[in-house]
Amino acid sequence: MATIQSPTSPPEPRRRPTILFLLGTLLLVAVIAVTLQVRRLSFERWLRTASIEELAAAAPRHLEETELFVRLGTEARQREQWPRAVKAFQHACELAPDRADAWIGWARSTYEIADFRAADAILTDFLRRHPEDSRVYLERAALRRDARHTESAWLDADRATRLKPDFGDAWALRGDLCLDQGIAGEAEVSYLRARALMPDSAWPMVGLYQAYIANKKHQEALKLANHLRERFPNLPERSLYLGEASVLTARTSEEYAKARDILETARKSAESLRQMDRFTVEFLIGRSYYGQKDWKNALAYFETADKIAPNNPDLLFLLGRTYRFLGQEAKAEATLTRHRKAYEDQAELRRFQAKLNETPDDRETRLAFARWYVSKDLLRPALIQYEELIARNPNDAVAQQERAALERPGAR
């Protein structure tokens, strides 16, 4: 029979771990923690120095290591191994769905081997779940600008500045996109903000210079061009900017000659300049001679510039007048006819852009814009406008039909 303990009986003593046992357990836990920490630190040091082959070999054994796959993707991108980069970044995103840099790497790598829409969809998917991430809005803006989806790119850059008002890169890209759309006044505002936030970066200062030129603030442009030349000696276009501003502010033969000397310096480094910059050098040297009424020398440079970039309205106007001053009436009339056509096209382009800046969802204007590009045999920008239409209304049968016609093999 079980013994019933009386209420007044002392309780049975409980078995308690000895102090030595507790200390041993704590010591064991500490040793394990230290060992794991040492291994982790050792792994992280290895990650920083491992070659791409070592990273790829380790990946199947460490499928849960997000950082390994981000590093592998980054190294693959640097070597332009796009499929490997896509695979690595995609796996990193599966492991860490909230890690923005992995999603950006995935999108950038995808853009290199797939179309714009696939890369854009990756960033859009991330923003759907993280609508306050200014960095990814900026990345999507840059991607869309590169693909010439200018209006939607501007909206993304603008959203990035609203989410993070001290984001200098976002303000600078917003300025670029304003210039792309011919909104030079707004571009100037954006670049001034960016310059205040990034005083050591050439990007906003170059943009501000271009905004000053577009706004015909030539004296301000000249002052800034001098600053750029002194502050950023490795900037390839520094002499071009100073030469341009010098030509636009020149009034005497000495000032034109000085501007020409600066432009000749830029001309010597033409290999490092873009095609449009090479055009600008030739055009501006010609313009300096034109300002001095040296028609013969002006003509040589204008004709060279016309070969680099035909149908520039400003060039064609001066080239036509130069032919006329030299008594070459037939060439003058033909060139001025080209000028009128190029000017009308430029004015029409600006009208479309201005209307869509105000009302980006105006279907009829955007459809007319796409058809206008088709009429000029500018198929890539036409496709972009059709894609914008379809993005706003996936059921737009007319836009889908006309885009499909352009994408068919043999389309003009």
C-alpha positions as CSV (number, residue, x, y, z in Angstrom):
1,M,0.0,0.0,0.0
2,A,1.3,3.4,-0.9
3,T,2.2,5.7,1.9
4,I,0.2,8.9,2.1
5,Q,2.4,11.8,3.2
6,S,0.9,14.0,5.8
7,P,0.5,17.7,5.1
8,T,3.1,18.5,7.7
9,S,5.7,16.1,6.4
10,P,8.7,17.7,4.7
11,P,8.8,17.3,0.9
12,E,11.1,14.8,-0.7
13,P,14.3,16.6,-1.8
14,R,14.5,17.2,-5.6
15,R,17.5,16.1,-7.6
16,R,19.4,19.2,-8.8
17,P,22.3,19.3,-11.3
18,T,25.5,19.8,-9.5
19,I,27.4,23.1,-10.1
20,L,30.1,21.2,-11.9
21,F,27.5,19.8,-14.3
22,L,26.1,23.2,-15.0
23,L,29.5,24.7,-15.6
24,G,30.4,21.9,-17.9
25,T,27.2,22.4,-19.9
26,L,27.8,26.2,-20.2
27,L,31.4,25.6,-21.2
28,L,30.3,23.1,-23.9
29,V,27.7,25.6,-25.3
30,A,30.3,28.3,-25.3
31,V,32.8,26.1,-27.1
32,I,30.2,25.2,-29.7
33,A,29.2,28.8,-30.2
34,V,32.8,30.0,-30.5
35,T,33.6,27.1,-32.9
36,L,30.6,28.1,-35.1
37,Q,31.6,31.7,-35.0
38,V,35.1,30.9,-36.0
39,R,33.9,28.7,-38.8
40,R,31.5,31.5,-40.0
41,L,34.3,34.1,-40.0
42,S,36.5,31.8,-41.8
43,F,33.8,31.1,-44.4
44,E,33.2,34.8,-44.9
45,R,36.9,35.5,-45.3
46,W,37.0,32.7,-47.9
47,L,34.0,34.2,-49.7
48,R,35.9,37.5,-50.1
49,T,38.9,35.9,-51.7
50,A,37.5,32.9,-53.5
51,S,37.8,32.7,-57.3
52,I,34.7,32.2,-59.4
53,E,35.6,28.6,-60.0
54,E,35.9,28.0,-56.3
55,L,32.6,29.7,-55.7
56,A,30.9,27.6,-58.4
57,A,32.4,24.4,-57.0
58,A,31.2,25.2,-53.4
59,A,27.7,26.2,-54.4
60,P,26.1,22.7,-54.6
61,R,27.5,22.0,-51.0
62,H,26.1,25.3,-49.6
63,L,22.7,25.7,-51.1
64,E,21.5,27.7,-48.1
65,E,24.2,30.3,-48.2
66,T,22.7,33.5,-49.7
67,E,26.0,35.4,-49.6
68,L,27.8,32.7,-51.6
69,F,25.3,32.9,-54.4
70,V,25.3,36.8,-54.4
71,R,29.1,36.7,-54.7
72,L,28.9,34.1,-57.4
73,G,26.4,36.2,-59.4
74,T,28.5,39.3,-58.9
75,E,31.7,37.6,-60.1
76,A,29.8,36.1,-63.1
77,R,28.5,39.5,-64.0
78,Q,31.9,41.1,-64.0
79,R,33.1,38.4,-66.4
80,E,29.9,38.7,-68.5
81,Q,28.9,35.1,-67.8
82,W,25.3,36.1,-68.0
83,P,23.5,32.7,-67.7
84,R,25.6,31.8,-64.6
85,A,24.9,35.2,-63.1
86,V,21.1,34.8,-63.7
87,K,21.1,31.4,-62.1
88,A,23.1,32.5,-59.0
89,F,21.1,35.6,-58.4
90,Q,17.8,33.9,-58.9
91,H,18.7,31.3,-56.3
92,A,19.8,34.1,-53.9
93,C,16.4,35.7,-54.3
94,E,14.7,32.4,-53.5
95,L,16.8,32.2,-50.3
96,A,16.3,35.9,-49.4
97,P,13.2,37.3,-51.0
98,D,13.7,40.7,-49.3
99,R,17.3,41.3,-50.4
100,A,17.2,44.1,-53.0
101,D,20.8,43.8,-54.2
102,A,20.2,40.2,-55.3
103,W,17.0,41.2,-57.2
104,I,18.9,44.0,-58.9
105,G,21.7,41.6,-59.9
106,W,19.1,39.2,-61.2
107,A,17.4,41.9,-63.3
108,R,20.6,43.3,-64.7
109,S,21.9,39.9,-65.7
110,T,18.6,38.9,-67.3
111,Y,18.5,42.2,-69.3
112,E,21.8,41.1,-71.0
113,I,20.4,37.8,-72.3
114,A,16.6,38.4,-72.5
115,D,14.4,41.2,-73.6
116,F,13.7,44.3,-71.5
117,R,10.3,43.0,-70.4
118,A,11.8,40.0,-68.5
119,A,14.2,42.2,-66.5
120,D,11.5,44.8,-65.9
121,A,9.2,42.1,-64.6
122,I,11.8,41.0,-62.0
123,L,12.1,44.5,-60.5
124,T,8.3,45.0,-60.7
125,D,7.7,41.8,-58.8
126,F,10.1,43.0,-56.0
127,L,8.4,46.4,-55.8
128,R,5.0,44.9,-55.6
129,R,6.0,43.5,-52.3
130,H,8.4,46.3,-51.3
131,P,6.7,49.5,-52.6
132,E,8.9,51.8,-50.4
133,D,12.3,50.7,-51.7
134,S,13.7,53.8,-53.4
135,R,16.9,52.0,-54.6
136,V,14.9,49.5,-56.7
137,Y,12.7,52.3,-58.1
138,L,15.9,54.0,-59.2
139,E,17.2,50.7,-60.7
140,R,14.0,50.2,-62.7
141,A,14.1,53.8,-63.8
142,A,17.7,53.3,-65.2
143,L,16.6,50.1,-66.9
144,R,13.6,51.7,-68.5
145,R,15.6,54.7,-69.6
146,D,18.1,52.4,-71.2
147,A,15.3,50.7,-73.0
148,R,13.9,54.2,-74.0
149,H,10.7,53.8,-71.9
150,T,11.3,57.4,-71.0
151,E,8.0,58.4,-69.4
152,S,7.7,55.4,-67.1
153,A,11.4,55.8,-66.2
154,W,10.8,59.4,-65.2
155,L,7.9,58.3,-62.9
156,D,10.2,55.8,-61.2
157,A,13.0,58.3,-60.7
158,D,10.5,60.8,-59.4
159,R,9.1,58.2,-57.0
160,A,12.6,57.4,-55.7
161,T,13.2,61.1,-54.9
162,R,9.9,61.3,-53.0
163,L,10.6,58.1,-51.0
164,K,14.1,59.3,-50.2
165,P,14.5,63.1,-50.7
166,D,18.3,62.9,-49.9
167,F,18.9,60.3,-52.7
168,G,21.4,62.2,-54.9
169,D,21.6,59.5,-57.6
170,A,17.8,59.6,-58.0
171,W,17.8,63.4,-58.4
172,A,20.5,63.1,-61.0
173,L,18.7,60.4,-63.0
174,R,15.5,62.5,-62.7
175,G,17.4,65.4,-64.3
176,D,18.6,63.1,-67.1
177,L,15.1,62.0,-67.8
178,C,13.8,65.6,-67.8
179,L,16.4,66.5,-70.5
180,D,15.4,63.4,-72.5
181,Q,11.9,64.7,-72.6
182,G,12.9,68.3,-73.3
183,I,11.9,69.6,-69.8
184,A,15.1,71.6,-69.3
185,G,13.8,73.9,-66.6
186,E,12.8,70.9,-64.4
187,A,16.1,69.2,-65.3
188,E,18.0,72.2,-63.9
189,V,16.1,72.0,-60.6
190,S,16.8,68.3,-60.3
191,Y,20.6,68.7,-61.0
192,L,20.9,71.5,-58.5
193,R,19.4,69.3,-55.9
194,A,21.7,66.4,-56.9
195,R,24.8,68.6,-56.8
196,A,24.0,69.7,-53.3
197,L,23.7,66.0,-52.2
198,M,26.7,64.8,-54.3
199,P,29.2,67.6,-54.3
200,D,32.1,65.3,-55.3
201,S,30.3,63.7,-58.3
202,A,30.7,64.9,-61.9
203,W,27.3,63.5,-62.9
204,P,25.0,66.2,-61.6
205,M,27.4,69.0,-62.7
206,V,27.6,67.7,-66.2
207,G,23.8,67.4,-66.3
208,L,23.5,70.9,-64.9
209,Y,25.8,72.2,-67.6
210,Q,23.6,70.6,-70.3
211,A,20.5,72.1,-68.7
212,Y,22.1,75.5,-68.8
213,I,22.9,75.1,-72.5
214,A,19.4,73.9,-73.2
215,N,18.0,76.9,-71.3
216,K,20.4,79.3,-73.1
217,K,22.1,80.3,-69.9
218,H,25.4,80.4,-71.7
219,Q,27.4,82.5,-69.2
220,E,26.3,80.1,-66.4
221,A,27.4,77.2,-68.6
222,L,30.8,78.8,-69.3
223,K,31.4,79.2,-65.5
224,L,30.4,75.6,-64.8
225,A,32.5,74.3,-67.7
226,N,35.6,76.0,-66.3
227,H,34.8,74.4,-62.9
228,L,34.4,71.0,-64.5
229,R,37.7,71.2,-66.3
230,E,39.5,72.1,-63.1
231,R,37.6,69.8,-60.7
232,F,37.5,66.7,-62.9
233,P,40.7,66.4,-65.0
234,N,39.8,62.8,-66.0
235,L,36.5,63.7,-67.5
236,P,36.8,63.0,-71.3
237,E,34.3,65.7,-72.3
238,R,35.7,68.5,-70.2
239,S,37.4,70.4,-73.2
240,L,34.3,69.8,-75.3
241,Y,32.0,71.5,-72.7
242,L,34.4,74.4,-72.2
243,G,34.8,74.8,-76.0
244,E,31.1,74.7,-76.6
245,A,30.3,77.3,-73.9
246,S,33.2,79.5,-75.2
247,V,31.8,79.4,-78.8
248,L,28.3,80.3,-77.5
249,T,29.6,83.3,-75.5
250,A,32.3,84.5,-78.0
251,R,31.9,88.0,-79.5
252,T,35.3,88.8,-80.9
253,S,37.7,87.1,-83.3
254,E,40.1,86.5,-80.3
255,E,37.4,84.8,-78.3
256,Y,36.4,82.6,-81.3
257,A,40.1,81.6,-81.8
258,K,40.5,80.8,-78.1
259,A,37.3,78.6,-78.3
260,R,38.7,76.9,-81.3
261,D,41.9,76.1,-79.5
262,I,40.0,74.4,-76.7
263,L,37.9,72.4,-79.2
264,E,41.0,71.3,-81.1
265,T,42.1,69.8,-77.7
266,A,38.8,67.9,-77.5
267,R,39.2,66.8,-81.1
268,K,42.5,65.1,-80.4
269,S,40.8,62.8,-77.9
270,A,37.9,62.1,-80.3
271,E,38.5,58.3,-79.9
272,S,37.3,58.5,-76.3
273,L,34.2,60.5,-77.2
274,R,30.8,59.2,-78.3
275,Q,29.6,59.7,-81.9
276,M,27.4,62.6,-81.0
277,D,30.3,64.3,-79.2
278,R,32.5,64.0,-82.3
279,F,29.7,65.6,-84.3
280,T,29.5,68.4,-81.7
281,V,33.3,69.1,-82.0
282,E,33.1,69.4,-85.7
283,F,29.9,71.5,-85.6
284,L,31.3,73.9,-83.0
285,I,34.6,74.5,-84.8
286,G,32.6,75.2,-87.9
287,R,30.4,77.6,-85.9
288,S,33.4,79.5,-84.6
289,Y,34.5,80.1,-88.2
290,Y,30.9,81.0,-89.1
291,G,30.9,83.6,-86.3
292,Q,34.0,85.2,-87.9
293,K,32.4,85.0,-91.4
294,D,35.1,82.7,-92.5
295,W,32.7,80.7,-94.8
296,K,35.2,78.5,-96.5
297,N,36.6,77.1,-93.2
298,A,33.2,76.9,-91.7
299,L,31.9,74.8,-94.7
300,A,34.6,72.1,-94.3
301,Y,33.7,71.5,-90.6
302,F,29.9,71.6,-91.2
303,E,30.1,69.1,-94.1
304,T,32.2,66.7,-91.8
305,A,29.6,67.1,-89.1
306,D,26.7,66.4,-91.5
307,K,28.4,63.1,-92.4
308,I,28.6,62.1,-88.7
309,A,25.0,63.0,-87.8
310,P,22.7,63.9,-90.7
311,N,19.5,65.8,-90.3
312,N,20.5,67.9,-87.3
313,P,18.3,71.0,-87.8
314,D,20.8,73.5,-86.3
315,L,23.6,72.2,-88.4
316,L,21.5,72.2,-91.6
317,F,20.4,75.8,-91.1
318,L,24.0,77.0,-90.8
319,L,25.3,74.7,-93.5
320,G,22.6,76.0,-96.0
321,R,23.4,79.6,-95.2
322,T,27.1,78.9,-95.6
323,Y,26.5,77.5,-99.1
324,R,24.5,80.6,-99.9
325,F,27.3,82.9,-98.7
326,L,29.7,81.0,-100.9
327,G,27.3,81.4,-103.9
328,Q,26.4,77.7,-104.1
329,E,22.7,78.3,-104.5
330,A,21.6,74.8,-105.6
331,K,23.3,73.2,-102.5
332,A,21.9,76.0,-100.3
333,E,18.3,75.4,-101.4
334,A,18.6,71.6,-101.1
335,T,20.2,71.9,-97.6
336,L,17.6,74.4,-96.4
337,T,14.8,72.1,-97.6
338,R,16.4,69.4,-95.5
339,H,16.5,71.8,-92.6
340,R,12.8,72.6,-92.8
341,K,11.9,68.9,-92.9
342,A,14.2,68.1,-90.0
343,Y,12.9,71.1,-88.0
344,E,9.3,70.1,-88.6
345,D,10.1,66.5,-87.5
346,Q,11.8,67.8,-84.3
347,A,8.9,70.1,-83.6
348,E,6.4,67.3,-84.1
349,L,8.4,65.0,-81.8
350,R,8.4,67.7,-79.1
351,R,4.7,68.2,-79.4
352,F,4.1,64.5,-78.8
353,Q,6.5,64.4,-75.9
354,A,4.9,67.5,-74.3
355,K,1.4,66.1,-74.6
356,L,2.4,62.8,-73.1
357,N,4.3,64.5,-70.3
358,E,1.0,66.1,-69.3
359,T,-1.3,63.1,-69.9
360,P,0.8,59.9,-70.1
361,D,-2.4,57.8,-70.3
362,D,-3.7,59.6,-73.4
363,R,-4.2,56.5,-75.6
364,E,-5.0,58.4,-78.9
365,T,-1.9,60.6,-78.6
366,R,0.4,57.6,-77.8
367,L,-1.1,55.6,-80.7
368,A,-0.5,58.5,-83.0
369,F,3.0,58.9,-81.7
370,A,3.7,55.2,-82.4
371,R,2.4,55.5,-86.0
372,W,4.4,58.7,-86.5
373,Y,7.6,56.8,-85.7
374,V,6.5,54.0,-88.1
375,S,6.1,56.6,-90.8
376,K,9.7,57.7,-90.2
377,D,10.9,54.1,-90.3
378,L,12.0,54.5,-86.7
379,L,10.8,51.0,-85.6
380,R,12.5,50.7,-82.2
381,P,10.9,53.8,-80.7
382,A,7.6,52.9,-82.3
383,L,7.7,49.5,-80.6
384,I,8.4,51.2,-77.3
385,Q,5.2,53.3,-77.7
386,Y,3.1,50.2,-78.5
387,E,4.6,48.5,-75.4
388,E,3.6,51.5,-73.3
389,L,0.1,51.3,-74.7
390,I,-0.2,47.6,-73.9
391,A,1.3,48.0,-70.5
392,R,-1.4,50.5,-69.7
393,N,-4.2,48.4,-71.3
394,P,-3.2,44.7,-72.0
395,N,-6.5,44.3,-73.9
396,D,-5.7,47.0,-76.5
397,A,-6.3,44.9,-79.6
398,V,-5.2,47.7,-82.0
399,A,-1.9,48.2,-80.3
400,Q,-1.3,44.5,-80.1
401,Q,-2.0,44.0,-83.8
402,E,0.2,46.9,-84.9
403,R,3.0,45.9,-82.7
404,A,2.9,42.3,-84.0
405,A,3.0,43.6,-87.5
406,L,6.3,45.4,-86.7
407,E,7.8,42.4,-85.0
408,R,7.1,40.0,-87.9
409,P,10.2,39.0,-90.0
410,G,10.5,41.2,-93.0
411,A,8.7,44.1,-91.3
412,R,10.2,47.4,-92.5
